[in-house]
Amino acid sequence: MAVSVDAVDAPTDPISGIDVDDVDAARPVVKFDWTPHAKQREYLAARDDHRFRVLCWGRRTGKSEIGGVEAFRYAVENPGSTIWWVGPTYGQANDYGFDKLYPKIPKALLAEEPKRSKPREIYFKNGSVISFRSADRPDSLDGAGVDFLIVDEAAQTPEMVWYQHLRPTLTDTQGDATFISTPRGQNWFHDWFSRGQSSDPDHADVWSSQAASYENPHVPDSEIDDAAIEIPDRVFKQEYLAIFVDEGEGVFPGFKERNVADYDWRARNGNGPYTTGVDFARHQNWTVIVTLDRDGLLVNFRRIQKESWPSIQGKIEKAYEQYPGVVRVDATRDNKIVTDLEDAGVPIDAVSFNSSTKKDLIENLATRLESAEIRLPDIPQLVNELELYDYDVTRTGNVRYSSPEGWHDDCVDALALAAHEGATSRRSGVWGPGRDATA
């Protein structure tokens, strides 16, 4: 089956532009009416000469688009082949792989309805199959021979999964692989990108490309410029400029060296006015109370679980009595405690968490930590949550913040609530060079 890419004025979605000639013939001709942008053309030119292709591209540069083209092309050009599209989770593999690709493939090329249980699969009349799989279940990746592998968001895939589970699937078949991802620290994806940039003959089969989001002519530069204003600089560099940032992963890099000091917070009153943040929970999670003084020094910390609402309310009232100032609370749930606290005379600033308010809170906290305006004691639960806290970026460019699955983020949320209110009266450079953070 022949496949050609025609450089004509056409929709930016290549799969929608597929045309099949002589569908009843033994080798029908499949045409894409599609105009690849410059970076996509570079990839298409390199695909036949390099076994491994590494695309370190920013958001909305057409990574998934080229991945869909490649999966389809390989399936129809190589009868009886096995193609895997592997994402960090099933949801990502299905949302950005199967759900985008399957509806656009001409049904004349398909042998039957796709398999929609895990793993989803698309079956072609020529015997090829595209299977959509997840890196978060590595044992399910063992034992198969794969002819062509696409690792989507490769930088989010653990190194162990690539070397112990995915790489061996290509051994017997001597199969090819394409890695598509934004960078995420200098991990194994960075290593393979560097191989493609080197002149080492041992890595002659590796080709790599780097592209900022500005490379996509179908995305207005103004959209990317807006993102540069709205999100932390480090996130923008990684997600839109596709730059491998030297700092460690996470939302708050370097905070331990910059913001954690050796002091006994229980013996420090600080200077008022104070701001207190409260993240509510009762059973599985924790209610956390954090107070910052006017200089950004943490002077109060409580982590409570499995206590009654009256007991929690009493501890918040006590915090307010000792550290007078606004108390900013998570009011996402319709908790009567918020009204009860107001009735008790506590000045409450209630915040309902949603994607927008959470983003504002976390990015404000990141900014204040980066500019050394907040000082923290070495409280293990708080430090661990800050270290593990992470983000992802949707295909539409929206940043989402959360702790990894199975970990808590109550301390981070409470600190972010306290830090956000304090932003209105903060003083820049409080913990700058030369100042004794424990004084």
N, C-alpha and C positions, 0 to 999 in steps of 0.2 A: 504494500500500500504506500503510495507516494504522498508526501506532505510538503507543501510549499507555503512560504510566507510571502505574500504579495505586499510590496510597499506602496500602498494606495491610501488616499484619504478615506478614512473609515472610522467606526466607533473605537474608542480607546479600549474597550473590552474585547480582547482578541477572540475569546471562545464564542461570543455572540456572533462573530463574523465568519464562522465556519461555513463552508459550502462543500458539499459532497457531489462529485460528478460520477456518473456511471455506477450507481450504488450496487447494481446487480453484478458488476464485473468482478473478476477474481481479485483484482488489485485496483480498487476505486481510487480516484484522485481526491485528496482532501485539501482544500485551500483555506487559508486564513486571510481575510481581508482586514489587514491590521498594519498600522504604522508604528513599529517599536521606536521608543526614544533612543538617544545615543548610547546610554549605558546598557540598555537591553540589547542593542545591536552588537555591542562588544561581547556580551555573553553569548549570543547566538553564533558569533564568529569563532569563539573559543571552545565551544562545546564538543566539537569533533576531535580536537587535538589534546584535550586534557581530561583525565579520568575523574578528577575531583575539582569541583568549581565552588568557590567560596564568595558569596555575595554579602559584604558588609555594607548594607544600604540603610539609609534613614527611613523614617516612617513615610508612607505614601509615595514611595519611589517605584512601585510596581513589582515588589518582590514576589508577592503571591501570584500576581498576574503572570510573571515569567515562569513561576513554578507550575501553574496550571497548564501553560502552553507546553512545558517540557514533559509533564506527566502524560498529557494527551499525545503529544508527538511520539514519545517513546513507545507508548502502547500500540499505536497504529503502524509505526514503522518496523516494529519487532514482534511479529506474531508469536504468541505463546509466552510472552514475557511477564514477569512479576515486578510490579512497581509498588513501592511503599511510600506513603506520605506520612511522616511521623511528626507529631506536634508534642509540646510539653505535656498536654493533657488531651483527653478525648474530645473535650469541648472545643479546644482550639483546632485540632485536626479536622473535626467535622465542620465547624463554623467557617473556617478559612480555607479548607480543602474541599471536602465532599459537597457541602451546601452550595459552594460557588461553582464548582466544576460540573457536577452531574447534570443539573437542569439545562446546561447549555450544549451538551454533547448531542449531536444528531442521533436520534434513536435508531436510525437505519444501521448504525455501526455497532449497536449493542445486542448482545445475545439474549438477555433476559432482564428482568427487573433487578435492581441492585439489592444486595444484602444490607439491611438497615440495622441489624443487631451488631454489637461490638465484635470485631472491628467491621465497620462499613466497607463494602467492596463494590466496585463497578466492573461488570463483565463484558468483554468485547467479543464479537463474532469470530475474530481471528485467534481467540484463545488467551489473549492478554487480560490481566486483571490489575486494577489499581486498588490497593488496600490502604485504609486510613487508620493509623495506629497511634498509641500513646506512649510517651517515654516514662510516664509515672507508674507504669506496670512493666518493668523491664523483663520479668520472667516470661511475659507473653511474646517477647521479641526473639526468643531463642529457637534455634533449630531450623529456621527457614533459609532458603537460598533466594536472594533478591538480585534482580538484574539492574534495577535503577532505584536509587534511594533519594528522597527529598527530606531533609531535616529542616523543618520549619521552626523559626525562633531557636536556632541551634545554640545560641549563647545561653539560653535558659535550660538547656538539656544538660544534666549532670555528666561530667567527664566519664564517670564509670559506665554510664549507659552507652555512650558512644564506643568506648574501647572494648568493653566486655560483652555487649549485646548487639549493637548495630554493626560495627565494623566487621565482625565475623560473618554476618549474613552475605557479605560481598566476596568472601574468599573463594568459594568453589565456583561461583559464577563469574568471578573477576568483574563484578558489576561496577557501575559508575555511581557517583553521589554528588548532589548539589546541596550546599548548606546556605540557607537564606536567613538573615537575622540582622537586627541591630546589635551593636556591641553591648557587653555587660561585664565590665572589668576585663582583666587580662587573663582569661581562662583558656581552655583548650580551643575554643573557637578562635581566639586571638592567635594561638600557636599555628593553626592551620591557615589562617589569613596570612601570617608572616611567611609561611612556607611558599605560598603563592606569589609573594612579592620578592622572594630571594632568587638568586641566580645559581643556587646549589643544584647540581645535576641530580642529586638524590631526590629532589622534590620537583623534577621536571614535569611530573604528571599532575601537579597542583597549580591551578590558576585562581587568582583572587581579584576582586574588584571592590572599590570603596566609592560610595556615592551619597552625597547629602540629599536631603529632601528637595532642595532647590533644583536638582537635576531633572525632576519630572516636569515637563512643560505643561502638563494638564492641571497642576496645582499652582494657584497664584502665589507668588512670593509673599504677598501681604499676609496670607494665612500662616505661613511659617514665621514671618516676622512677629505676628501676634503671639504665637506660641513662645517665642524667645522672651517676650515680656512677661508672660503669665506663669512660666514654670521655672524652677531653679536652674541656674546656669549649667550645672553638671548634668542634669537630666536632659536639657536641650542639646548639649554637646553629644551625648550618647545617642539620643533617640532621633534627632533631626540632622545633626552634622555627621553622624556615624563615626565619631572619634572614640578611640579606646582611651578612656580616662584612667590615669595612673592610680588614682585612689581606690580603696577597697569598695566593694559593692555596698548597697544599701542607700537609704535616704539621708543618713546623717554621718557621712564619712569623716573620720578624724576627730569625732567629738570627745573620745576618751582622753586623748592627749591635750585637747584644747579646753574642754569644759568641765572635766571631772577633777575635783580638788580634794585634798586630804583634810577634811574638817568634820567636826562632830555637829551635825545639823540639829541634834536634840538640845544642844547647849547654845544655839545661836538664835537670837530674836530678830536680827536684821533691822531694817529701817522701813517704817510704814510710809505711805499706805501699801497694803498687801493685795495680792490677787490670788484667789484660791480656785483651783479647777477640780471638779468632781465628775468622775465617770461611774455611773451607777451599775450595780449588778447585785445578785443575791446568792445564786447557787453555783452554776458552773464557772462563771467568770468572777471577777473581783470588783468590789467598789474601791476606788482609789481616790484619795484626797491629797492634793499637792498644793503647797503654798509657796509663792515667790515673793520676795520683798521688792521694793521699788528699784533696787539695783540688779535684779535678776538672780539673787541668791536663793537657793531652795532652803527653806527654814522649817518646813513641815511636810511629813509624808505618812500616810496611813493606807494600809492595804487590808481590806476587810472582806470576809466571805462567810456566807451562811449565818447572817445576822438579820434580825427583824428590821423592818423599815423604821420603827420608832428608835431602835438602837442606832441605826445609821444616821437618822436625823439628829440625834443627840450629839454624835461625834462631829457632824458638820457645824452645828451650833457652837460647840466648844471651840472648833477651829476658828470660827468667825470672832468669838469673844477674845481669843488670844491674839489673832491676827486680823484686825478690823480692815475691811475693804470689800470690794465686790466679790461675790461668789458665783463663778460661772459654771453651770451644770449642764450635763447631757440630759436634754429633755426629749429625746427621740421617742421614748415610750411615754404613755400618758400616765405618769406617776403622780399620785396624790401628794407625794412628799414635797414636790416643788411648791405647790400651793401652801402646804403646811409650813414650810420654811419661810415663805413670804409672810404668812400670818404671824410667825414668831419674830418678825422684824429683821430677818436676814435679807440683805440686798441681793436678790437673785438676778442673774443674767442667764436666761434659759436658752439653750442652743439645741435645735433639732438637727441631728446629723443627717446629711444627705451627701451625694457625691460632690456637690459644690461647696458646702460648708466644710466638709472633711478636707477637701483639697486646700481650701484657704487656711484652715487651722494648721495642717501639717507643713505647708510651705512657709507660713509665717514662723513656725517653730524652727524649721531648717535654716531660715535666714538668720534668726536670732542666735542660733547655735554657731553658725558659720562666722558671724561677726563677733563672737565671744561675748555676747551680752547676757548669757545665762551661765551660772555656775552651779554644779551639782556635786553632791557627795557620792561616794562609791557605794550606792545601794544596789546589791546584785540584781534584784528583780527589775529595777528601772534601767540599769545599764544593759542588761541582757536584751530587754525589749527594744531599746534604741538600736542596739547592734544588729538585731535580726530584722528590724522593720524594713519593708521593701516596697516596691512599686511595680506596676506594669502599665503599658500604654496600649490602648485599644487601637484597632486599625484605623479609626477615625481621628486618632491623635489625642484622645483624652487620657490624662494621667489618673490612675487609681492607686490609692495608698492602702496598705494593710500589712498585718503580720503574716508570716508564712502559715500555711494550714497546720493546725494543731498547736499553735502558739498563741499567747495572749497579747493584747495590745492596750489593756486598760491603763497601764502606767503612762504609755505614750499619749493616749487620748487625754488623760487628766493633765499631764504636763502641757500639752498643746492648748488646752482650755485656759490654763493659768497664764501661759506665755502670750496668748493672743490678746487678752485684756490688758496685760502689762505693756503691750506694744504701744499703747496710746501715750504712755509716759516714760518710755524707755530712754536711756541715755547711751548713745553710741560709744563704743570703746571702753566700757566699764572695766572689762577684764583684759585690757590691752597690755603690751609689753611693759615690764617694769612695775606693775602693780602686784602686790601680794594678795593672791586670791583668798588666802585664809585670814587676812587681817580683819 
